[in-house]
Amino acid sequence: LGCSPAPGDRPHPRVPSVGAFLVHVASECGLAANGSALAFGLTLLFNKNPFVCYVPPNFVPCDWGLLHGVATLVAAVLNNGTAWVQRAERRRGACGHLATSLWATSALRRTPPHVRIVPVPLPDAPGAVLLTCHVWGFYPPPVTVLWLHNGDAVATQDTATLLSSGDWTYRTQVTLRVTAKAGDTFTCWVQHASLERPLREDW
């Protein structure tokens, strides 16, 4: 380690310090629709494959392939002391205690949508415009988006697709092709659980 090879000796190949094998611990807390804890799981994974699992009150092998023998040995070592079992039980207790608060600040929260209409003139159709109503930043996912023409709902050939924004909010858009006349008003109408009354954006 850190020594130069003697004259005439062939140097040993370097062993990669990282990237060869990975063992990590993952815990999960399954929740019911009302936010109560359903189940708890703690797993040791070897190169992303389940290796040893915690089935209260013991660790058991959960690899039934080539590493089953090693997994059995590791489970026995973990069960021989109290540190890992206590660690698993602390995590299981936290699952029940934290579920309610985390559920309230995540799944039960209400975030209202933002709305914006973007018009795009069609060069091959004089007077025609594509109106796209962008709706974003809302939670929970269910949302209703309609186009109104002078206050009346109009059908559109566009099918709204609900997309996740990756930050626990969602977005969607609906496009309507129109040929506007003087005095016409086109309205994007949005209903969502976070709103006391629907949002209306006029064009």
Secondary structure as a PSIPRED ss2 file (coil, helix, strand):
# PSIPRED VFORMAT (PSIPRED V4.0)

   1 L C   1.000  0.000  0.000
   2 G C   1.000  0.000  0.000
   3 C C   1.000  0.000  0.000
   4 S C   1.000  0.000  0.000
   5 P C   1.000  0.000  0.000
   6 A C   1.000  0.000  0.000
   7 P C   1.000  0.000  0.000
   8 G C   1.000  0.000  0.000
   9 D C   1.000  0.000  0.000
  10 R C   1.000  0.000  0.000
  11 P C   1.000  0.000  0.000
  12 H C   1.000  0.000  0.000
  13 P C   1.000  0.000  0.000
  14 R C   1.000  0.000  0.000
  15 V C   1.000  0.000  0.000
  16 P C   1.000  0.000  0.000
  17 S C   1.000  0.000  0.000
  18 V C   1.000  0.000  0.000
  19 G C   1.000  0.000  0.000
  20 A C   1.000  0.000  0.000
  21 F C   1.000  0.000  0.000
  22 L C   1.000  0.000  0.000
  23 V E   0.000  0.000  1.000
  24 H E   0.000  0.000  1.000
  25 V E   0.000  0.000  1.000
  26 A E   0.000  0.000  1.000
  27 S E   0.000  0.000  1.000
  28 E E   0.000  0.000  1.000
  29 C E   0.000  0.000  1.000
  30 G E   0.000  0.000  1.000
  31 L E   0.000  0.000  1.000
  32 A C   1.000  0.000  0.000
  33 A C   1.000  0.000  0.000
  34 N C   1.000  0.000  0.000
  35 G C   1.000  0.000  0.000
  36 S C   1.000  0.000  0.000
  37 A E   0.000  0.000  1.000
  38 L E   0.000  0.000  1.000
  39 A E   0.000  0.000  1.000
  40 F E   0.000  0.000  1.000
  41 G E   0.000  0.000  1.000
  42 L E   0.000  0.000  1.000
  43 T E   0.000  0.000  1.000
  44 L E   0.000  0.000  1.000
  45 L E   0.000  0.000  1.000
  46 F E   0.000  0.000  1.000
  47 N C   1.000  0.000  0.000
  48 K C   1.000  0.000  0.000
  49 N E   0.000  0.000  1.000
  50 P E   0.000  0.000  1.000
  51 F E   0.000  0.000  1.000
  52 V E   0.000  0.000  1.000
  53 C E   0.000  0.000  1.000
  54 Y E   0.000  0.000  1.000
  55 V E   0.000  0.000  1.000
  56 P C   1.000  0.000  0.000
  57 P C   1.000  0.000  0.000
  58 N E   0.000  0.000  1.000
  59 F E   0.000  0.000  1.000
  60 V E   0.000  0.000  1.000
  61 P E   0.000  0.000  1.000
  62 C C   1.000  0.000  0.000
  63 D C   1.000  0.000  0.000
  64 W C   1.000  0.000  0.000
  65 G C   1.000  0.000  0.000
  66 L C   1.000  0.000  0.000
  67 L C   1.000  0.000  0.000
  68 H H   0.000  1.000  0.000
  69 G H   0.000  1.000  0.000
  70 V H   0.000  1.000  0.000
  71 A H   0.000  1.000  0.000
  72 T H   0.000  1.000  0.000
  73 L H   0.000  1.000  0.000
  74 V H   0.000  1.000  0.000
  75 A H   0.000  1.000  0.000
  76 A H   0.000  1.000  0.000
  77 V H   0.000  1.000  0.000
  78 L H   0.000  1.000  0.000
  79 N H   0.000  1.000  0.000
  80 N H   0.000  1.000  0.000
  81 G C   1.000  0.000  0.000
  82 T C   1.000  0.000  0.000
  83 A H   0.000  1.000  0.000
  84 W H   0.000  1.000  0.000
  85 V H   0.000  1.000  0.000
  86 Q H   0.000  1.000  0.000
  87 R H   0.000  1.000  0.000
  88 A H   0.000  1.000  0.000
  89 E H   0.000  1.000  0.000
  90 R H   0.000  1.000  0.000
  91 R H   0.000  1.000  0.000
  92 R H   0.000  1.000  0.000
  93 G H   0.000  1.000  0.000
  94 A H   0.000  1.000  0.000
  95 C H   0.000  1.000  0.000
  96 G H   0.000  1.000  0.000
  97 H H   0.000  1.000  0.000
  98 L H   0.000  1.000  0.000
  99 A H   0.000  1.000  0.000
 100 T H   0.000  1.000  0.000
 101 S H   0.000  1.000  0.000
 102 L H   0.000  1.000  0.000
 103 W H   0.000  1.000  0.000
 104 A H   0.000  1.000  0.000
 105 T H   0.000  1.000  0.000
 106 S C   1.000  0.000  0.000
 107 A C   1.000  0.000  0.000
 108 L C   1.000  0.000  0.000
 109 R C   1.000  0.000  0.000
 110 R C   1.000  0.000  0.000
 111 T E   0.000  0.000  1.000
 112 P C   1.000  0.000  0.000
 113 P C   1.000  0.000  0.000
 114 H E   0.000  0.000  1.000
 115 V E   0.000  0.000  1.000
 116 R E   0.000  0.000  1.000
 117 I E   0.000  0.000  1.000
 118 V E   0.000  0.000  1.000
 119 P E   0.000  0.000  1.000
 120 V E   0.000  0.000  1.000
 121 P E   0.000  0.000  1.000
 122 L C   1.000  0.000  0.000
 123 P C   1.000  0.000  0.000
 124 D C   1.000  0.000  0.000
 125 A C   1.000  0.000  0.000
 126 P C   1.000  0.000  0.000
 127 G C   1.000  0.000  0.000
 128 A E   0.000  0.000  1.000
 129 V E   0.000  0.000  1.000
 130 L E   0.000  0.000  1.000
 131 L E   0.000  0.000  1.000
 132 T E   0.000  0.000  1.000
 133 C E   0.000  0.000  1.000
 134 H E   0.000  0.000  1.000
 135 V E   0.000  0.000  1.000
 136 W E   0.000  0.000  1.000
 137 G E   0.000  0.000  1.000
 138 F E   0.000  0.000  1.000
 139 Y E   0.000  0.000  1.000
 140 P C   1.000  0.000  0.000
 141 P C   1.000  0.000  0.000
 142 P C   1.000  0.000  0.000
 143 V E   0.000  0.000  1.000
 144 T E   0.000  0.000  1.000
 145 V E   0.000  0.000  1.000
 146 L E   0.000  0.000  1.000
 147 W E   0.000  0.000  1.000
 148 L E   0.000  0.000  1.000
 149 H E   0.000  0.000  1.000
 150 N C   1.000  0.000  0.000
 151 G C   1.000  0.000  0.000
 152 D E   0.000  0.000  1.000
 153 A E   0.000  0.000  1.000
 154 V E   0.000  0.000  1.000
 155 A C   1.000  0.000  0.000
 156 T C   1.000  0.000  0.000
 157 Q C   1.000  0.000  0.000
 158 D C   1.000  0.000  0.000
 159 T C   1.000  0.000  0.000
 160 A C   1.000  0.000  0.000
 161 T C   1.000  0.000  0.000
 162 L C   1.000  0.000  0.000
 163 L E   0.000  0.000  1.000
 164 S E   0.000  0.000  1.000
 165 S C   1.000  0.000  0.000
 166 G C   1.000  0.000  0.000
 167 D C   1.000  0.000  0.000
 168 W C   1.000  0.000  0.000
 169 T C   1.000  0.000  0.000
 170 Y E   0.000  0.000  1.000
 171 R E   0.000  0.000  1.000
 172 T E   0.000  0.000  1.000
 173 Q E   0.000  0.000  1.000
 174 V E   0.000  0.000  1.000
 175 T E   0.000  0.000  1.000
 176 L E   0.000  0.000  1.000
 177 R E   0.000  0.000  1.000
 178 V E   0.000  0.000  1.000
 179 T E   0.000  0.000  1.000
 180 A C   1.000  0.000  0.000
 181 K C   1.000  0.000  0.000
 182 A C   1.000  0.000  0.000
 183 G C   1.000  0.000  0.000
 184 D C   1.000  0.000  0.000
 185 T C   1.000  0.000  0.000
 186 F E   0.000  0.000  1.000
 187 T E   0.000  0.000  1.000
 188 C E   0.000  0.000  1.000
 189 W E   0.000  0.000  1.000
 190 V E   0.000  0.000  1.000
 191 Q E   0.000  0.000  1.000
 192 H E   0.000  0.000  1.000
 193 A C   1.000  0.000  0.000
 194 S C   1.000  0.000  0.000
 195 L C   1.000  0.000  0.000
 196 E C   1.000  0.000  0.000
 197 R C   1.000  0.000  0.000
 198 P C   1.000  0.000  0.000
 199 L E   0.000  0.000  1.000
 200 R E   0.000  0.000  1.000
 201 E E   0.000  0.000  1.000
 202 D E   0.000  0.000  1.000
 203 W C   1.000  0.000  0.000
